[in-house]
């Protein structure tokens, strides 16, 4: 198979795997740390309206979901890409960062969370995913 086509398919796979990890952590997080009464996690409007009721503990799962989704996607890409592994891993991180930026404009989350999430959950975790994948290669 053409290496460029293979890399494109691997990037798509990395986005898919990272998104599954992200969603699984979000779903598990709301079952472990219950949201305040009246907030429906499946309803975007309910989340927006109830955001002021959330405590710091309610932001643990979203941060972990964003960080581990980016990490996992980058790890998968770094393990299986034919070439340009670091570039493709960071591309995964950038893709998830765009989703994080979209969330900042969509949800009225506290400023501290937005800064922490955008600064640490995407590109640094994609880089760590790349580094860990390269360690397992040895």
Secondary structure as a PSIPRED ss2 file (coil, helix, strand):
# PSIPRED VFORMAT (PSIPRED V4.0)

   1 X C   1.000  0.000  0.000
   2 X C   1.000  0.000  0.000
   3 X H   0.000  1.000  0.000
   4 X H   0.000  1.000  0.000
   5 X H   0.000  1.000  0.000
   6 X H   0.000  1.000  0.000
   7 X H   0.000  1.000  0.000
   8 X H   0.000  1.000  0.000
   9 X H   0.000  1.000  0.000
  10 X H   0.000  1.000  0.000
  11 X H   0.000  1.000  0.000
  12 X H   0.000  1.000  0.000
  13 X H   0.000  1.000  0.000
  14 X H   0.000  1.000  0.000
  15 X H   0.000  1.000  0.000
  16 X H   0.000  1.000  0.000
  17 X H   0.000  1.000  0.000
  18 X H   0.000  1.000  0.000
  19 X H   0.000  1.000  0.000
  20 X H   0.000  1.000  0.000
  21 X H   0.000  1.000  0.000
  22 X H   0.000  1.000  0.000
  23 X H   0.000  1.000  0.000
  24 X H   0.000  1.000  0.000
  25 X H   0.000  1.000  0.000
  26 X H   0.000  1.000  0.000
  27 X H   0.000  1.000  0.000
  28 X H   0.000  1.000  0.000
  29 X H   0.000  1.000  0.000
  30 X H   0.000  1.000  0.000
  31 X H   0.000  1.000  0.000
  32 X H   0.000  1.000  0.000
  33 X C   1.000  0.000  0.000
  34 X C   1.000  0.000  0.000
  35 X C   1.000  0.000  0.000
  36 X C   1.000  0.000  0.000
  37 X C   1.000  0.000  0.000
  38 X C   1.000  0.000  0.000
  39 X C   1.000  0.000  0.000
  40 X C   1.000  0.000  0.000
  41 X C   1.000  0.000  0.000
  42 X C   1.000  0.000  0.000
  43 X C   1.000  0.000  0.000
  44 X H   0.000  1.000  0.000
  45 X H   0.000  1.000  0.000
  46 X H   0.000  1.000  0.000
  47 X H   0.000  1.000  0.000
  48 X H   0.000  1.000  0.000
  49 X H   0.000  1.000  0.000
  50 X H   0.000  1.000  0.000
  51 X H   0.000  1.000  0.000
  52 X H   0.000  1.000  0.000
  53 X H   0.000  1.000  0.000
  54 X C   1.000  0.000  0.000
  55 X C   1.000  0.000  0.000
  56 X H   0.000  1.000  0.000
  57 X H   0.000  1.000  0.000
  58 X H   0.000  1.000  0.000
  59 X H   0.000  1.000  0.000
  60 X H   0.000  1.000  0.000
  61 X H   0.000  1.000  0.000
  62 X H   0.000  1.000  0.000
  63 X H   0.000  1.000  0.000
  64 X H   0.000  1.000  0.000
  65 X H   0.000  1.000  0.000
  66 X H   0.000  1.000  0.000
  67 X H   0.000  1.000  0.000
  68 X H   0.000  1.000  0.000
  69 X H   0.000  1.000  0.000
  70 X H   0.000  1.000  0.000
  71 X H   0.000  1.000  0.000
  72 X H   0.000  1.000  0.000
  73 X H   0.000  1.000  0.000
  74 X H   0.000  1.000  0.000
  75 X H   0.000  1.000  0.000
  76 X H   0.000  1.000  0.000
  77 X H   0.000  1.000  0.000
  78 X H   0.000  1.000  0.000
  79 X H   0.000  1.000  0.000
  80 X H   0.000  1.000  0.000
  81 X C   1.000  0.000  0.000
  82 X C   1.000  0.000  0.000
  83 X C   1.000  0.000  0.000
  84 X C   1.000  0.000  0.000
  85 X H   0.000  1.000  0.000
  86 X H   0.000  1.000  0.000
  87 X H   0.000  1.000  0.000
  88 X H   0.000  1.000  0.000
  89 X H   0.000  1.000  0.000
  90 X H   0.000  1.000  0.000
  91 X H   0.000  1.000  0.000
  92 X H   0.000  1.000  0.000
  93 X H   0.000  1.000  0.000
  94 X H   0.000  1.000  0.000
  95 X H   0.000  1.000  0.000
  96 X H   0.000  1.000  0.000
  97 X H   0.000  1.000  0.000
  98 X H   0.000  1.000  0.000
  99 X H   0.000  1.000  0.000
 100 X H   0.000  1.000  0.000
 101 X H   0.000  1.000  0.000
 102 X H   0.000  1.000  0.000
 103 X H   0.000  1.000  0.000
 104 X H   0.000  1.000  0.000
 105 X H   0.000  1.000  0.000
 106 X H   0.000  1.000  0.000
 107 X C   1.000  0.000  0.000
 108 X C   1.000  0.000  0.000
 109 X C   1.000  0.000  0.000
 110 X C   1.000  0.000  0.000
 111 X H   0.000  1.000  0.000
 112 X H   0.000  1.000  0.000
 113 X H   0.000  1.000  0.000
 114 X H   0.000  1.000  0.000
 115 X H   0.000  1.000  0.000
 116 X H   0.000  1.000  0.000
 117 X H   0.000  1.000  0.000
 118 X H   0.000  1.000  0.000
 119 X H   0.000  1.000  0.000
 120 X H   0.000  1.000  0.000
 121 X C   1.000  0.000  0.000
 122 X C   1.000  0.000  0.000
 123 X H   0.000  1.000  0.000
 124 X H   0.000  1.000  0.000
 125 X H   0.000  1.000  0.000
 126 X H   0.000  1.000  0.000
 127 X H   0.000  1.000  0.000
 128 X H   0.000  1.000  0.000
 129 X H   0.000  1.000  0.000
 130 X H   0.000  1.000  0.000
 131 X H   0.000  1.000  0.000
 132 X H   0.000  1.000  0.000
 133 X H   0.000  1.000  0.000
 134 X H   0.000  1.000  0.000
 135 X H   0.000  1.000  0.000
 136 X H   0.000  1.000  0.000
 137 X H   0.000  1.000  0.000
 138 X C   1.000  0.000  0.000
